[in-house]
Amino acid sequence: MIYLDLLAFGISGILLYILFFILFIAFIVSIIILIAQWKMFAKAGEEGWKALIPIYNTWIMIKLTFGEGKEWLISGTLFAIVGNYIDGPIGALMLFAGVIMSVYISYNFIRRFAEVGMSIASLILPVIIYPIVGFSSKYKYTPPTIHFDDEYTL
C-alpha cells in the first residue's frame, strides 16, 4: 500500500519518505544518547534528569569533567548558537569555536569514565560508545583532582 502511495506522489513523495525515515533515525539516535547520558550522570553522582535539559546538561558535564573553575567553557555552546545567526566570517569563526569547545568537553567527559581510545571513538560513534560507557559496570566515574596550581588531571 505504501509503495503505491509513493508512486502516486512521484519523486517528491519518495524524497519525503526518505526525509521522514532520516528524521526517525535521528530521533532514535537522540533518544539512545540521552538515555546513555542519563546513566552516565547517575554514575557520576548527579541526577539523571539533568541530561535532558539542553544547556544545563553541558554545564553539568563541565562540572563533572573539570570540577569547579572551568564554567567559562559553557561559552562554547553559546558561541555555536549565536554563530548560527551571524553571517560572514565572524559567525563562521564563532560556530567553529563552539564546535571545537564542544568536542573538547565531550572528549574529556568520556575520559572521566574510560580510556583514551574510547574517548576518541565517542567523538566518531557516540551512539555506540555512550551506551557502552553508560550501561557497563566496567566503566566507573573518576572525579577530577585539583592540584595546588588549580589545574585538573585526567
C-alpha positions in Angstrom: 0.0 0.0 0.0 2.8 2.4 0.9 4.6 1.6 -2.3 1.5 2.5 -4.4 1.1 5.8 -2.5 4.7 6.7 -3.2 4.2 6.1 -6.9 1.2 8.4 -6.9 3.2 11.2 -5.5 6.2 10.7 -7.7 9.7 11.7 -6.9 8.6 14.3 -4.3 6.8 11.5 -2.4 9.9 9.3 -2.4 12.0 12.2 -1.2 9.5 13.0 1.6 9.5 9.3 2.6 13.4 9.4 2.8 13.3 12.6 4.8 10.9 11.1 7.3 13.0 8.0 7.6 16.2 10.0 8.2 14.3 12.1 10.8 13.1 9.0 12.5 16.6 7.5 12.7 17.9 10.8 14.1 15.2 10.8 16.7 16.1 7.2 17.8 19.8 8.1 17.9 19.0 11.2 20.1 16.9 9.1 22.5 19.7 6.5 22.8 22.3 9.2 23.5 20.0 10.9 26.1 19.4 7.7 27.9 23.1 6.9 28.0 23.9 10.4 29.3 21.3 9.9 32.0 23.1 6.8 33.1 26.5 8.4 33.0 25.2 11.4 35.0 23.8 8.9 37.6 27.2 7.1 37.7 28.9 10.4 38.4 26.5 11.2 41.3 24.3 13.7 39.5 20.6 13.3 39.0 19.9 11.7 35.6 17.1 14.2 34.6 19.8 16.9 34.3 20.9 15.2 31.0 17.5 16.2 29.4 17.9 20.0 29.6 20.0 21.2 26.7 22.3 24.0 28.0 22.1 22.8 31.6 23.4 19.3 30.7 26.5 20.9 29.2 27.0 22.9 32.4 26.8 19.7 34.4 29.2 17.9 32.0 31.7 20.7 32.5 31.3 20.5 36.3 31.8 16.7 36.3 34.7 16.8 33.8 36.8 19.7 35.1 35.5 20.4 38.5 34.9 24.0 39.7 36.5 26.9 37.9 36.1 25.9 34.3 32.5 27.1 33.9 33.6 29.6 31.2 33.6 26.6 28.8 29.8 26.9 28.5 30.6 29.9 26.3 31.5 27.3 23.6 27.9 26.2 23.4 26.7 29.8 23.3 29.2 30.6 20.6 27.8 27.9 18.4 24.2 29.1 19.0 25.0 32.7 18.3 27.3 31.9 15.4 24.5 30.2 13.5 22.7 33.6 13.3 25.6 35.8 12.3 26.6 35.9 8.6 30.2 36.1 7.3 33.5 35.1 8.8 32.7 36.2 12.4 29.7 33.9 12.5 31.7 31.0 10.9 34.5 31.6 13.4 32.1 31.6 16.4 30.4 28.4 15.1 33.8 26.8 14.6 35.0 27.8 18.1 31.8 26.4 19.5 32.2 23.1 17.8 35.9 22.8 19.0 34.9 23.5 22.6 32.0 21.0 22.4 34.4 18.3 21.1 36.8 19.2 23.9 34.2 18.9 26.6 32.7 15.7 25.1 36.1 14.0 24.8 37.1 14.9 28.4 33.7 13.9 29.8 34.0 10.4 28.4 37.7 10.4 29.5 36.4 10.6 33.1 34.8 7.2 32.6 37.0 5.4 30.0 40.5 5.3 28.5 41.7 7.5 25.6 40.7 5.1 22.9 37.0 5.1 24.0 37.1 8.8 24.3 38.3 9.2 20.7 35.8 6.6 19.5 33.0 8.5 21.3 33.7 11.5 19.0 33.2 9.4 15.9 30.4 7.0 17.1 28.7 8.4 20.2 25.6 6.4 19.6 27.6 3.2 20.2 30.2 4.4 22.8 27.8 6.4 25.1 25.5 3.4 25.8 28.6 1.1 26.4 30.0 3.5 28.9 26.7 4.4 30.4 25.3 0.8 30.9 28.5 -1.1 31.5 29.7 -1.7 35.1 33.3 -1.8 33.8 33.4 2.0 33.4 33.4 4.0 36.6 33.5 7.7 37.0 36.7 9.2 38.3 36.3 12.8 39.6 38.8 15.5 38.7 41.6 16.1 41.1 42.6 19.6 41.8 46.2 20.4 42.5 47.7 23.3 44.3 48.1 25.2 40.9 44.3 24.8 40.1 45.0 22.5 37.1 42.9 19.3 36.6 44.3 15.9 35.8 42.8 13.1 33.8 
